[in-house]
Structures are given as C-alpha cells and as structure tokens.
Amino acid sequence: EITVKNLEELLKTSSNSTKQILKALKDSCTICERSDKLMLVKNPYITITQVIQIKEASEDGVCFPRLIQFLRRHVPMDEGPYNELYHLSNCSCHNPDWTFLVLDRILLAGGVEICDVLAYNEQKNISYLLHVKKGADASPARAVSSQVRVSIEEVVRSLTIDQKYNIFEQIYESATVNGNVNKKIHEWTLCEVIKAKFESKDDFVMKIKKSHFVICMAVSDPTKRGV
C-alpha cells in the first residue's frame, strides 16, 4: 500500500507535492494498480517519460533514487535485487558521509564472498560488513553463519598478516576491472561508485584497512514480502 504520509516521509517533499507525485504514479497503470481503496506497486521501474511527468508534478523536486527504493521495497524481492538497492543510497540526497558498495557478486580467491554490502563511513572510521540472507530457518542460518565466519577469518588475516595481495586489493581490482563489455548495470554502478569515492586502489585499501569493522547479519522471514 502507498499513502501520502509514507511517501512524504521518505521523499521529504511538501504534502501538496507528494499528492501530485502520488497522482502521477496512480495515473501510470504500468507502475501501480488500484485494489479497492489501496494502491499497490505492480512494476517498480520508471521510464524517462514517467520521470518527466513526476518532475512536472512536484513543486519542490524529488529524489528519484529514494522514489525507486520506495517502490522496489513494496514488491517481493530476493537477496540480489535487495542488495542492489544500496547502490541508490550513494546519491547526494542520502547521508553523504556513507559509501555503500554492493559486493555480493565479488568473489575473491577460493570463491570467498567477503560480504553482501560494505557500508563505509570515513568520518566515523567504521566499516559495516552486511551479510543478507532470505530466510531464518536452519539452512539459511547455517549458510549466513558460515559466510560470516569465513569473512571474519579473511579480514583478520588481511589485518594481521603482511600479504602480497590482500582481500581489500582483490575487492578493488575485481570491482574496477575494465574491458568487460558484458558487465551488468550493477557491476558498472559498483565500479563508478568505488572510483568516485576513493582516489585510487591504495587510498581504498588504506582507508578500509584502518577502519573499525562491524559484522552484521540481516536475515528475514521468507513468508514476508521481500527480504
């Protein structure tokens, strides 16, 4: 369900602008559909034409990354699409002190996945390694626990042992590798974000290595919508 109140809180727009944006969404049968008195998200993707319509409907502007995040979280999602939403949190409308790197497709030597999402705050000198898993029963719990254990071991090894090619160097190089024309949009996005937020590989490695690490497990009830 979409209401003026929850859309206004997310977009931080005036009530009148929010009503106009909501009307533009309602008028687009490809994005939303009515069900009795409710409006349900059917297809959380916005075309260029719809962007223009929503811009014209808003008196004080709208943050489209926030709007897309809002729409996407109202439809069922698996882990991959959920993780990709963190890319949108790098827009200027969000907290500029945070950098979100979606690393769930970055597999290091030995097939190690260091985390699903790395949330880094330079001002606070902290890095959150987020491990996302849909489902909290025995099998997903074992999988995410194993992922966390391996992640901790790799981080500790990189911080305490002088390695020629540590995991942070591997992450940067895997994320920024050039020449692959078959890259998907989330891979290109990760590459652009990491290059925009860090001056070089050495800058990335230095800042991440010296930060305080916090390991987080994000699990969900699979009977709920989304992750």
C-alpha positions as CSV (number, residue, x, y, z in Angstrom):
1,E,0.0,0.0,0.0
2,I,1.2,3.5,-0.8
3,T,-0.1,6.5,1.1
4,V,0.7,10.3,1.0
5,K,2.1,10.0,4.5
6,N,4.7,7.3,4.0
7,L,5.7,8.7,0.6
8,E,6.1,12.2,2.1
9,E,8.2,10.9,4.9
10,L,10.6,9.2,2.6
11,L,10.9,11.8,-0.2
12,K,10.9,14.8,2.3
13,T,8.6,16.7,0.0
14,S,5.7,19.0,0.8
15,S,2.2,17.5,1.2
16,N,0.9,19.0,-2.0
17,S,4.0,17.9,-4.0
18,T,3.6,14.4,-2.6
19,K,0.0,14.3,-3.6
20,Q,0.9,15.3,-7.1
21,I,3.6,12.7,-7.3
22,L,1.2,10.1,-6.0
23,K,-1.3,11.1,-8.6
24,A,1.3,10.7,-11.3
25,L,2.1,7.2,-10.1
26,K,-1.6,6.3,-10.0
27,D,-2.1,7.6,-13.5
28,S,0.6,5.3,-14.7
29,C,-1.0,1.9,-15.0
30,T,2.4,0.3,-15.7
31,I,3.8,1.2,-12.2
32,C,0.8,0.9,-9.9
33,E,-2.7,-0.6,-9.8
34,R,-5.7,0.1,-7.6
35,S,-7.1,-2.6,-5.3
36,D,-10.3,-1.4,-3.7
37,K,-9.2,1.7,-1.8
38,L,-5.5,0.9,-1.9
39,M,-2.8,1.5,-4.5
40,L,-0.4,-1.4,-5.0
41,V,3.0,-1.4,-6.7
42,K,2.9,-3.6,-9.7
43,N,6.1,-2.7,-11.6
44,P,8.7,-0.6,-9.7
45,Y,10.5,0.8,-12.7
46,I,10.3,4.3,-14.0
47,T,10.7,5.3,-17.7
48,I,12.1,8.6,-18.9
49,T,8.6,9.8,-19.8
50,Q,7.4,9.0,-16.3
51,V,10.4,10.8,-14.8
52,I,9.4,13.9,-16.7
53,Q,5.7,13.6,-15.6
54,I,6.7,13.2,-11.9
55,K,9.2,16.2,-12.2
56,E,6.4,18.3,-13.6
57,A,4.0,17.2,-10.8
58,S,6.4,18.0,-8.0
59,E,6.7,21.6,-6.8
60,D,9.9,21.2,-4.8
61,G,11.7,18.4,-6.7
62,V,12.0,14.7,-6.0
63,C,14.9,12.3,-5.3
64,F,14.4,9.5,-7.8
65,P,16.8,7.1,-6.1
66,R,14.6,7.4,-2.9
67,L,11.5,7.0,-5.0
68,I,12.8,3.9,-6.7
69,Q,13.9,2.4,-3.4
70,F,10.4,3.2,-2.0
71,L,8.7,1.4,-5.0
72,R,11.0,-1.5,-5.1
73,R,10.6,-2.3,-1.4
74,H,6.8,-2.7,-2.0
75,V,7.2,-5.8,-4.2
76,P,8.7,-9.3,-3.3
77,M,12.5,-9.3,-3.7
78,D,15.2,-11.9,-3.4
79,E,18.6,-11.1,-2.0
80,G,20.3,-9.9,-5.2
81,P,17.7,-7.1,-6.1
82,Y,17.5,-6.1,-2.4
83,N,21.3,-5.7,-2.2
84,E,21.3,-3.6,-5.4
85,L,19.0,-1.0,-3.7
86,Y,22.0,0.0,-1.6
87,H,23.6,1.4,-4.8
88,L,20.9,4.1,-4.7
89,S,21.9,5.2,-1.2
90,N,25.0,6.7,-2.7
91,C,23.0,9.6,-4.2
92,S,23.6,13.1,-2.8
93,C,20.2,13.2,-1.1
94,H,21.3,10.5,1.3
95,N,23.8,10.9,4.1
96,P,27.0,12.0,2.2
97,D,29.2,10.5,4.9
98,W,28.3,6.9,4.0
99,T,29.5,4.9,1.0
100,F,27.6,1.7,0.1
101,L,29.4,-0.9,-2.0
102,V,27.4,-3.9,-3.1
103,L,29.9,-6.8,-3.1
104,D,27.7,-9.8,-3.4
105,R,29.0,-10.6,-6.9
106,I,32.6,-10.0,-6.0
107,L,34.1,-13.5,-5.3
108,L,37.7,-13.5,-4.1
109,A,40.3,-16.3,-4.4
110,G,38.8,-19.5,-3.3
111,G,35.3,-18.3,-4.0
112,V,35.1,-16.2,-0.9
113,E,32.4,-13.6,-0.6
114,I,33.5,-11.1,2.0
115,C,30.0,-9.6,2.4
116,D,26.9,-8.7,0.5
117,V,27.2,-4.9,1.2
118,L,30.1,-2.9,2.6
119,A,28.9,0.3,4.3
120,Y,31.8,2.7,5.0
121,N,31.8,5.9,6.9
122,E,35.1,7.9,6.7
123,Q,34.1,10.4,9.3
124,K,33.4,7.7,11.9
125,N,36.2,5.5,10.6
126,I,33.9,2.4,10.5
127,S,33.0,-0.3,8.0
128,Y,29.9,-2.4,8.3
129,L,30.1,-5.8,6.6
130,L,26.4,-6.7,5.9
131,H,25.5,-10.3,5.3
132,V,22.0,-10.6,3.8
133,K,20.0,-13.9,3.8
134,K,16.4,-14.5,2.9
135,G,15.1,-16.9,5.5
136,A,15.9,-17.5,9.1
137,D,15.4,-21.3,9.4
138,A,18.1,-23.9,9.7
139,S,19.6,-23.9,6.2
140,P,19.8,-20.1,5.5
141,A,21.1,-19.6,9.1
142,R,23.9,-22.1,8.6
143,A,24.7,-20.5,5.2
144,V,25.0,-17.0,6.6
145,S,26.8,-18.1,9.7
146,S,29.4,-19.9,7.5
147,Q,29.7,-16.8,5.3
148,V,30.3,-14.6,8.4
149,R,32.9,-16.9,9.8
150,V,34.9,-17.0,6.6
151,S,34.5,-13.2,6.2
152,I,35.9,-12.7,9.7
153,E,38.8,-15.0,9.1
154,E,39.7,-13.2,5.8
155,V,39.5,-9.7,7.4
156,V,41.6,-10.8,10.4
157,R,44.2,-12.4,8.1
158,S,44.5,-9.2,6.0
159,L,44.8,-7.0,9.0
160,T,47.4,-9.1,10.9
161,I,49.5,-10.8,8.2
162,D,51.7,-9.0,5.7
163,Q,50.2,-10.3,2.5
164,K,51.3,-9.5,-1.0
165,Y,47.8,-9.4,-2.3
166,N,45.2,-8.9,0.5
167,I,41.4,-9.1,0.2
168,F,41.0,-5.3,0.0
169,E,43.2,-5.1,-3.0
170,Q,41.3,-8.0,-4.6
171,I,38.0,-6.3,-3.9
172,Y,39.1,-3.0,-5.6
173,E,40.6,-4.7,-8.6
174,S,37.6,-7.0,-9.1
175,A,35.2,-4.1,-8.8
176,T,37.1,-1.8,-11.2
177,V,38.3,-4.3,-13.8
178,N,38.0,-2.7,-17.3
179,G,37.3,-4.2,-20.7
180,N,34.3,-6.4,-19.9
181,V,31.6,-5.4,-22.3
182,N,29.2,-7.9,-20.8
183,K,29.1,-6.2,-17.4
184,K,25.6,-5.8,-15.9
185,I,24.4,-2.4,-14.8
186,H,25.0,-3.2,-11.1
187,E,28.6,-4.0,-11.9
188,W,29.1,-0.8,-13.8
189,T,27.5,1.1,-10.9
190,L,29.8,-0.5,-8.3
191,C,32.8,0.4,-10.5
192,E,31.6,4.0,-10.8
193,V,30.9,4.4,-7.1
194,I,34.2,3.0,-5.8
195,K,36.2,5.2,-8.3
196,A,34.2,8.3,-7.3
197,K,34.6,7.7,-3.6
198,F,38.2,6.6,-3.4
199,E,41.1,8.3,-5.2
200,S,43.0,5.0,-6.0
201,K,43.4,1.4,-5.0
202,D,46.0,2.5,-2.4
203,D,43.5,5.0,-1.0
204,F,40.7,2.4,-0.8
205,V,42.9,-0.2,0.8
206,M,44.4,2.2,3.4
207,K,41.0,3.7,4.4
208,I,39.2,0.4,4.7
209,K,42.0,-1.4,6.5
210,K,42.3,1.2,9.2
211,S,38.6,1.4,9.9
212,H,36.8,-0.3,12.7
213,F,34.9,-3.4,11.4
214,V,31.4,-4.4,12.4
215,I,29.9,-7.7,11.1
216,C,26.1,-7.7,10.7
217,M,23.7,-10.5,9.8
218,A,20.5,-9.4,8.1
219,V,18.0,-12.3,7.9
220,S,14.3,-12.2,7.2
221,D,11.1,-14.2,7.5
222,P,10.6,-15.8,4.0
223,T,6.9,-15.5,4.4
224,K,7.1,-11.7,4.3
225,R,7.3,-9.6,1.2
226,G,10.8,-9.0,0.0
227,V,13.9,-9.7,2.1
